[in-house]
């Protein structure tokens, strides 16, 4: 697995690839804008050019952008649905400008309309945005959710349903967040549990549609549906829960991004990432 982390763009998005390489990332994830705001300034051409150049010079092998947390394509409210679709389209266009390989997003929540209606709304919204951006090559990835509240996409059956309904397989895929997966009730900490989980993946979405991982330990309990990340080995998943993913040939070229808690200071803001990357790499079997 190609390993990296989510890198801040607070110092300028063009500097993110340099910061990623400093801590040993082979891949990286960024926000292309403030994730807590609807509006944003357009990306400056000089920043885009510098970002792309630095990705190449720093030998970053894959780049993912993550959408705003405000987007909810599953909302039954017409105004929020319209706003979410427009924002999602903009996120696709911004990711494309940056040359990102993937755009990762939370499928959404039905907020009372029910699972069937929510899934239909998400699929319709994603397809609308993809059809509105026919020249874009960035692949949009539905992130498996922890299942808190009315959030959707918290199991592989729902994700498979969405992929089928969107029906644009070359432009879509999924991202597995290990914390979310565990909180959703999948126990992959034993050989048997891991085989069962991967069999479930194969029989629903298919392993080839797994295009990225978020590698996070879990402070929450198995099946709690609570999304609380922990550093690698410090949570309820533990080191044994990460080893099989890292050594599975099916995911050998798939990027895995850390979103674990940061505990550094101004001098070393990503110190915790550095530790987590070392820990993950220590779990890889020597070939």
ZANU-31902 format. One record per residue: z, x, y of N, C-alpha, C in turn; residue in one letter. Coordinates in steps of 0.02 Angstrom, whole numbers, padded with zeros to 5 digits, always signed. Atoms other than C-alpha are relative to their C-alpha. Example, Ala and Ser with C-alpha at 12.3 -4.5 7.8 and 13.67 -1.06 7.14 Angstrom:
2
+00000+00045-00059+00390+00615-00225+00000+00045+00060A/-00003-00042-00059+00357+00684-00053+00037-00039+00055S/
This chain:
287
+00000+00042-00060+00000+00000+00000+00000+00044+00062X/+00001-00036-00064-00040+00060+00176+00059-00024+00042X/-00064+00019-00032+00124+00063+00273+00000+00013+00075X/-00005-00005-00072+00161+00036+00456+00052-00049+00026X/-00051+00042-00032+00257-00073+00578-00028-00037+00059X/+00016+00035-00062+00252-00193+00723+00021+00043+00059X/-00013-00045-00056+00239-00090+00883-00003-00039+00065X/-00003+00033-00066+00286-00148+01058-00059+00021+00043X/+00052-00017-00048+00154-00156+01193+00028+00003+00071X/-00032+00003-00065+00280-00151+01335-00021+00059+00045X/+00021-00057-00040+00221+00021+01390-00075+00002+00014X/+00073+00002-00004+00038-00031+01385-00029-00003-00070X/+00026+00009+00067-00059-00092+01235-00038+00061-00025X/+00039-00058+00019-00166+00064+01237+00042+00056-00030X/-00045-00051+00026-00013+00171+01195+00027-00015-00069X/-00029+00021+00064+00035+00073+01039-00024+00043-00059X/+00021-00042+00056-00074+00175+00918+00034+00069+00000X/-00033-00066-00005+00005+00337+00982+00072-00005-00023X/-00069+00011+00022+00180+00267+00959+00004-00011-00075X/+00001+00013+00072+00134+00207+00785-00006+00064-00040X/+00010-00062+00037+00073+00377+00729+00060+00046+00006X/-00060-00042-00009+00227+00464+00801+00052-00012-00054X/-00052+00016+00050+00337+00374+00675-00029-00004-00071X/+00028-00005+00067+00218+00396+00529-00035-00062-00026X/+00036+00061+00021+00125+00230+00527-00073+00017-00018X/+00071-00002+00018-00042+00221+00436-00036-00062+00026X/+00025+00064-00026-00065+00041+00498+00048-00025+00052X/-00047+00027-00050+00009-00060+00640-00017-00071+00018X/+00007+00068-00024+00035-00234+00707+00025-00002+00072X/-00020+00008-00070+00046-00285+00891-00008-00073+00020X/+00019+00060-00037+00052-00437+01002-00052+00021+00051X/+00049-00017-00052-00097-00442+01118+00021-00026+00068X/-00027+00029-00061+00008-00533+01249+00073-00017-00011X/-00069+00022+00008+00184-00595+01281+00003-00059-00048X/+00000+00050+00054+00225-00695+01125+00039-00063+00017X/-00040+00058-00020+00339-00815+01219-00029-00037+00059X/+00032+00032-00056+00215-00869+01352-00068-00027-00020X/+00066+00029+00014+00063-00982+01348-00055+00039+00035X/+00053-00031-00040-00033-00895+01486+00008+00076-00001X/-00001-00073-00002-00080-00712+01499-00059+00024+00041X/+00056-00031-00035-00189-00598+01602-00051+00024-00051X/+00051-00027+00046-00355-00549+01523+00013+00073-00015X/-00006-00070+00017-00356-00384+01432-00048+00041+00045X/+00041-00041-00044-00419-00249+01550-00048+00042-00042X/+00049-00039+00038-00580-00165+01490+00021+00072-00014X/-00021-00069+00009-00506+00008+01517+00056+00007-00052X/-00054+00000+00050-00352-00037+01413-00028-00011-00070X/+00032+00014+00065-00461-00107+01273-00035+00063-00025X/+00035-00060+00019-00568+00050+01273+00048+00055-00023X/-00049-00051+00018-00416+00163+01269+00035-00017-00066X/-00032+00022+00062-00335+00060+01131-00044+00016-00059X/+00047-00013+00055-00489+00070+01020-00007+00076-00012X/+00007-00073+00007-00507+00257+01055+00062+00029-00034X/-00061-00026+00029-00325+00290+01013+00010-00020-00072X/-00003+00020+00070-00334+00190+00852-00040+00049-00042X/+00043-00047+00036-00476+00303+00798+00029+00070-00002X/-00026-00068-00004-00399+00465+00858+00065+00010-00039X/-00064-00004+00036-00229+00426+00780-00008-00018-00074X/+00017+00014+00071-00314+00380+00615+00041-00060-00026X/-00032+00062+00021-00236+00206+00609-00051-00038-00043X/+00049+00025+00049-00317+00130+00455-00011-00076+00003X/+00009+00073-00008-00291-00055+00494+00045-00024+00057X/-00038+00028-00057-00234-00156+00645+00003-00075-00008X/-00009+00073-00001-00162-00331+00646+00029-00020+00068X/-00031+00032-00058-00126-00438+00798+00039-00060-00026X/-00040+00059+00018+00006-00575+00788-00002-00049+00057X/+00006+00050-00053-00010-00738+00882+00067-00016+00032X/-00059+00025-00035+00111-00814+01004+00041-00046-00045X/-00044+00044+00038+00262-00903+00931-00003-00072+00024X/+00002+00068-00028+00226-01055+01041-00052-00044-00033X/+00054+00038+00030+00070-01107+00947+00025-00041-00059X/-00017+00043+00057+00095-01255+00829-00060-00045-00015X/+00059+00038+00019-00067-01315+00751+00017-00061-00042X/-00020+00057+00041+00031-01437+00645+00031-00057+00039X/-00034+00051-00042+00101-01537+00791-00039-00066+00001X/+00033+00064-00006+00064-01724+00793-00011-00021+00074X/+00008+00016-00070+00074-01723+00984-00068+00025+00025X/+00068-00017-00020-00102-01726+01054-00002+00056+00051X/+00001-00050-00053-00060-01622+01207+00017+00069-00027X/-00019-00064+00029+00027-01485+01107-00053+00025-00049X/+00054-00019+00046-00110-01487+00976-00059+00031+00038X/+00056-00025-00041-00243-01464+01110+00017+00069+00029X/-00021-00064-00029-00145-01325+01194+00003+00055-00053X/-00005-00048+00054-00114-01239+01028-00068+00023-00023X/+00068-00019+00021-00297-01243+00980-00031+00048+00051X/+00029-00043-00052-00350-01168+01146+00032+00069-00002X/-00036-00064+00002-00216-01033+01133-00020+00039-00063X/+00020-00033+00062-00265-00995+00953-00070+00030+00007X/+00067-00027-00013-00447-00975+01003+00004+00062+00043X/-00008-00058-00044-00394-00857+01142+00028+00060-00038X/-00029-00054+00039-00290-00756+01019-00054+00033-00044X/+00055-00028+00040-00443-00736+00906-00044+00044+00043X/+00044-00038-00045-00547-00677+01053+00033+00065+00024X/-00036-00060-00021-00414-00554+01111+00004+00050-00057X/-00003-00044+00059-00393-00484+00935-00068+00033-00013X/+00068-00026+00009-00581-00464+00922-00015+00055+00051X/+00010-00051-00052-00587-00369+01087+00033+00066-00019X/-00038-00059+00019-00457-00248+01021-00028+00034-00063X/+00026-00027+00062-00556-00222+00861+00048-00008-00058X/-00049+00012+00054-00412-00289+00755-00034-00025-00063X/+00026+00023+00064-00445-00317+00572+00025-00071-00016X/-00032+00063+00018-00326-00465+00558+00036-00030+00060X/-00042+00037-00047-00243-00599+00664+00047-00042-00043X/-00050+00033+00042-00082-00659+00583+00033-00056+00041X/-00030+00056-00036-00010-00829+00629+00043-00043-00046X/-00041+00047+00036+00124-00952+00577-00038-00066-00004X/+00041+00061+00006+00035-01107+00508+00022-00057+00045X/-00024+00053-00044+00147-01228+00602+00050-00046-00033X/-00049+00048+00025+00268-01373+00581-00024-00070+00015X/+00024+00069-00011+00235-01559+00562+00045-00040+00046X/-00049+00030-00046+00390-01606+00666+00006-00076-00007X/-00011+00071+00013+00404-01776+00584-00058-00040-00025X/+00059+00038+00022+00226-01828+00543-00010+00001-00075X/+00006-00005+00072+00244-01775+00362-00044+00057-00022X/+00035-00059+00026+00175-01637+00252-00076-00009+00001X/+00072+00011+00005+00003-01713+00222-00034+00002+00069X/+00029+00002-00067-00030-01749+00405+00003+00068+00034X/-00007-00066-00030+00036-01579+00459-00050+00050-00027X/+00048-00046+00031-00071-01484+00335-00071-00015+00024X/+00066+00020-00023-00225-01583+00387-00011+00023+00072X/+00005-00021-00070-00190-01544+00570-00009+00075+00006X/+00006-00073-00001-00168-01358+00537-00070+00021-00022X/+00066-00018+00025-00328-01346+00435-00054-00017+00051X/+00049+00021-00050-00426-01442+00566+00002+00046+00060X/-00007-00044-00058-00357-01333+00706-00028+00069-00012X/+00025-00067+00016-00396-01169+00619-00076-00001-00004X/+00073+00004+00007-00572-01224+00573-00033-00009+00069X/+00027+00010-00068-00602-01284+00752-00005+00066+00037X/-00001-00063-00036-00551-01115+00823-00049+00050-00029X/+00047-00046+00031-00654-01018+00697-00072-00019+00015X/+00068+00023-00017-00808-01124+00730-00016+00012+00074X/+00010-00014-00071-00781-01095+00916-00010+00074+00015X/+00006-00073-00008-00785-00906+00887-00045+00028-00055X/+00042-00019+00057-00934-00882+00770-00018+00074-00003X/+00020-00071+00000-00970-00703+00824+00059+00047-00014X/-00059-00042+00012-00792-00642+00793+00007+00018-00074X/-00007-00024+00068-00759-00538+00638+00072+00004-00023X/-00071-00006+00019-00569-00532+00643+00017-00056-00049X/-00019+00048+00053-00494-00618+00491+00068-00030+00015X/-00063+00033-00016-00356-00746+00523+00040-00010-00064X/-00043+00002+00059-00209-00740+00402+00057-00048+00011X/-00056+00046-00001-00090-00882+00369+00061+00035-00029X/-00060-00034+00022+00085-00810+00356+00045-00049-00039X/-00045+00041+00040+00195-00880+00217+00065-00009+00037X/-00059+00016-00040+00341-00968+00300+00063-00004-00043X/-00064+00005+00035+00526-00972+00255+00017-00072-00018X/-00011+00070+00017+00522-01162+00254+00056-00034+00038X/-00054+00030-00040+00651-01197+00388-00025-00062+00036X/+00019+00062-00034+00647-01373+00459-00064-00030-00030X/+00062+00032+00024+00474-01451+00449-00058+00049-00002X/+00054-00049+00003+00378-01287+00443-00040-00006-00065X/+00046+00006+00057+00228-01285+00327-00027+00069-00019X/+00024-00064+00025+00149-01148+00224+00054+00040-00033X/-00057-00034+00029+00312-01107+00135-00005+00009-00075X/+00013-00015+00071+00237-01100-00039-00074+00012-00009X/+00069-00019+00011+00075-01040-00115-00046-00060-00010X/+00041+00060+00009+00017-01214-00158-00023-00027+00068X/+00019+00022-00067+00020-01265+00026-00051+00047+00032X/+00048-00048-00028-00069-01105+00077-00068-00007-00032X/+00064+00010+00035-00202-01133-00056-00034-00063+00025X/+00028+00062-00026-00226-01310+00007-00031+00012+00069X/+00026-00014-00067-00249-01246+00185-00065+00041-00004X/+00060-00042+00006-00373-01111+00134-00059-00041-00025X/+00053+00043+00027-00473-01239+00035-00026-00048+00053X/+00020+00049-00051-00473-01365+00178-00037+00033+00057X/+00035-00037-00053-00524-01235+00307-00070+00019-00023X/+00063-00013+00034-00661-01180+00187-00044+00052+00035X/+00037-00057-00028-00709-01018+00274+00032+00064-00029X/-00038-00052+00036-00650-00890+00144-00009+00071+00027X/+00010-00069-00025-00727-00735+00225+00035+00012+00067X/-00033-00008-00064-00635-00769+00388+00074-00017-00003X/-00070+00020+00007-00466-00819+00317+00032+00039-00057X/-00039-00031+00053-00329-00751+00204+00073-00017+00011X/-00072+00012-00010-00140-00746+00190+00037+00065+00010X/-00048-00054-00009+00002-00632+00242+00065-00021-00034X/-00063+00014+00034+00156-00625+00130+00056+00038+00035X/-00061-00029-00028+00320-00595+00220+00052-00002-00055X/-00047-00003+00056+00444-00535+00089+00065-00037+00014X/-00060+00037-00017+00593-00607+00183-00012-00075-00006X/+00018+00070+00004+00507-00776+00200-00008-00022-00073X/+00013+00016+00070+00453-00771+00018+00066-00010-00037X/-00066+00004+00031+00632-00740-00039+00037-00062+00024X/-00035+00058-00028+00703-00873+00078-00031-00065-00024X/+00034+00060+00025+00574-00996+00011+00017-00015-00072X/-00022+00012+00069+00646-00975-00164-00034+00040-00053X/+00033-00043+00049+00536-00845-00248+00044+00062-00012X/-00042-00056+00017+00646-00719-00339-00041+00053-00037X/+00044-00052+00028+00543-00561-00369+00038+00065-00011X/-00041-00061+00005+00688-00439-00392+00002+00029-00070X/+00003-00025+00069+00664-00421-00580-00072+00003-00022X/+00069-00005+00026+00510-00377-00682-00027-00069-00016X/+00021+00068+00018+00503-00554-00749-00014-00042+00062X/+00008+00039-00061+00526-00631-00577-00061+00022+00039X/+00059-00025-00035+00393-00519-00501-00064-00024-00034X/+00059+00023+00037+00267-00561-00638-00012-00074+00012X/+00006+00071-00012+00303-00745-00614-00027-00015+00070X/+00023+00010-00069+00278-00732-00426-00074+00017+00007X/+00070-00020-00006+00114-00638-00440-00046-00047-00040X/+00039+00049+00038+00053-00758-00575-00011-00063+00042X/+00006+00058-00045+00087-00898-00451-00051+00013+00055X/+00050-00019-00051-00014-00806-00319-00070-00005-00030X/+00066-00001+00032-00159-00782-00439-00026-00070-00015X/+00021+00067+00019-00161-00964-00492-00009-00047+00059X/+00006+00042-00060-00158-01030-00313-00050+00030+00050X/+00043-00029-00052-00227-00925-00171-00046+00055-00028X/+00036-00057+00027-00285-00778-00279+00022+00064+00034X/-00025-00062-00027-00225-00600-00256-00047+00031+00051X/+00049-00029-00046-00386-00551-00166+00005-00030+00070X/-00009+00030-00066-00341-00669-00024+00064+00023+00035X/-00059-00031-00031-00179-00574+00008-00024+00061+00038X/+00030-00053-00043-00236-00467+00155+00051+00041+00037X/-00052-00037-00036-00070-00410+00228+00069-00021-00025X/-00071+00014+00015+00118-00401+00200+00041+00014+00063X/-00055-00018-00044+00266-00409+00316+00057+00021-00046X/-00050-00028+00045+00393-00297+00230+00068-00002+00033X/-00066+00010-00030+00566-00360+00276+00050-00018-00054X/-00054+00022+00044+00729-00369+00180+00029-00064+00030X/-00024+00066-00021+00826-00532+00194+00076-00002+00004X/-00072+00012-00006+00999-00564+00264+00020-00066-00032X/-00015+00067+00027+00986-00743+00202-00003+00001-00076X/-00003+00006+00073+01012-00802+00024-00066-00025-00028X/+00059+00025+00036+00877-00841-00104-00004-00076+00008X/+00012+00071-00007+00803-01012-00067+00036-00033+00059X/-00038+00027-00056+00903-01033+00094-00045-00031+00053X/+00048+00021-00051+00746-01066+00200+00020+00023+00070X/-00022-00028-00063+00828-00961+00336-00035+00068+00009X/+00039-00061-00014+00722-00824+00416+00043+00049+00040X/-00040-00051-00032+00837-00677+00451-00016+00067-00033X/+00023-00063+00026+00765-00503+00429+00057+00052-00004X/-00045-00057+00006+00861-00349+00370-00041+00062-00012X/+00034-00063+00014+00816-00166+00356-00007+00009-00076X/+00016-00007+00071+00745-00110+00189+00060+00027-00039X/-00058-00019+00041+00883-00101+00059+00066-00024+00025X/-00063+00023-00029+01013-00178+00173+00011-00075-00008X/-00005+00072+00008+00983-00359+00124+00004-00021-00072X/-00007+00029+00067+00982-00473-00026-00060+00014-00046X/+00057-00019+00043+00810-00417-00087+00015+00067-00033X/-00017-00066+00028+00863-00236-00108-00061+00041-00019X/+00055-00046+00014+00758-00086-00156-00041-00021-00060X/+00037+00019+00061+00714-00154-00328-00050-00056+00014X/+00046+00054-00017+00630-00302-00244-00063+00023+00034X/+00060-00026-00035+00508-00193-00147-00042+00045-00045X/+00035-00049+00042+00462-00067-00283-00063-00028-00033X/+00061+00024+00034+00340-00178-00381-00058-00015+00046X/+00054+00014-00048+00242-00233-00227-00036+00065+00019X/+00028-00064-00023+00218-00052-00173-00040+00036-00054X/+00033-00034+00055+00158+00002-00345-00051-00042-00037X/+00048+00045+00031+00045-00144-00388-00070+00019+00023X/+00068-00022-00017-00137-00084-00394-00039-00053+00038X/+00035+00054-00034-00194-00254-00333+00010+00002+00076X/-00016-00002-00072-00114-00218-00164-00003+00072+00027X/+00000-00071-00017-00153-00031-00155-00030+00014+00069X/+00032-00013-00065-00262-00044+00001+00018-00053+00052X/-00022+00053-00045-00171-00190+00083+00052+00027+00049X/-00051-00024-00048-00074-00154+00244+00066-00038-00005X/-00067+00029-00001+00113-00183+00246+00035+00020+00064X/-00029-00013-00066+00197-00200+00416+00075-00015+00000X/-00071+00012-00010+00383-00180+00449+00011-00045+00061X/-00025+00039-00056+00465-00312+00559+00077+00000-00004X/-00072-00006+00011+00641-00252+00523+00037+00013+00066X/-00038-00009-00062+00782-00241+00653-00004+00072+00025X/+00002-00065-00032+00770-00096+00776+00070+00017+00026X/-00068-00020-00019+00930+00002+00809-00001+00065+00041X/+00006-00063-00036+00864+00148+00911+00022-00005+00072X/-00014-00002-00072+00897+00203+01089-00065+00014+00037X/+00061-00012-00039+00775+00242+01230-00038+00061-00024X/+00032-00062+00023+00741+00414+01159-00036-00011-00067X/+00030+00013+00066+00705+00349+00983+00004-00074-00016X/-00004+00072+00009+00672+00162+00991-00018-00023-00070X/+00023+00021+00066+00592+00158+00819+00034+00039-00056X/-00036-00039+00051+00722+00261+00725+00010-00039-00065X/-00010+00041+00060+00756+00117+00606-00064-00008-00039X/+00065+00002+00033+00571+00100+00569-00013+00064-00039X/+00011-00064+00034+00562+00285+00527+00040+00003-00066X/-00041+00002+00061+00705+00263+00403-00030-00047-00052X/+00028+00049+00046+00627+00108+00327-00065+00024-00032X/+00062-00027+00028+00458+00193+00307+00014+00053-00052X/-00019-00050+00050+00539+00340+00218+00026-00032-00063X/-00028+00035+00058+00633+00221+00105-00055-00031-00041X/+00055+00032+00036+00476+00124+00060-00042+00051-00037X/+00042-00051+00032+00376+00281+00025+00036+00034-00059X/-00038-00031+00056+00516+00347-00087-00005-00044-00063X/+00005+00046+00057+00488+00194-00198-00067+00003-00035X/+00067-00003+00028+00305+00234-00231-00001+00052-00057X/+00004-00045+00057+00276+00310-00402-00053+00053+00012X/+00048-00055-00006+00191+00479-00403-00053-00007-00054X/+00055+00008+00048+00020+00470-00484-00026+00069-00021X/
